[in-house]
Amino acid sequence: MRDFEKVIGNLIDKSGAAFVGSVDENGFPNIKAMYTPRKRDGIRILYFTTNTSSMRVSQYRTNPNACVYFCDKRFFQGVMLRGVMDVLEDAESK
């Protein structure tokens, strides 16, 4: 495979949606479709935008474990990235 970061970055950039996963208060996974990241720094740092009063933000504040899935329907390919979600509210991040 070519440079995997480049391949994954291209998939992220070309996908029409991101499927973001969080963990609810009972330990169950929750998936939500969102727009692709507003900004990304390689494939390890992705910035999403949402309302801070959303259920998902509340879940990330309680349990920051998260995943995000991107797919290309044409070629039936996808990638899941997992890590932690930080809720940023400072002026610079906005």
ZIHU-V776490 format. One record per helix or strand of 2 or more residues. SS is the DSSP state (alpha for helix, beta for strand). FROM is the first residue (numbers start at 1). TO is the last residue. If there is no record, write none. Layout:
SS & FROM & TO
SS & FROM & TO
//
This chain:
alpha & 4 & 14
beta & 18 & 23
beta & 29 & 34
beta & 39 & 41
beta & 45 & 47
alpha & 55 & 62
beta & 65 & 72
beta & 77 & 84
//
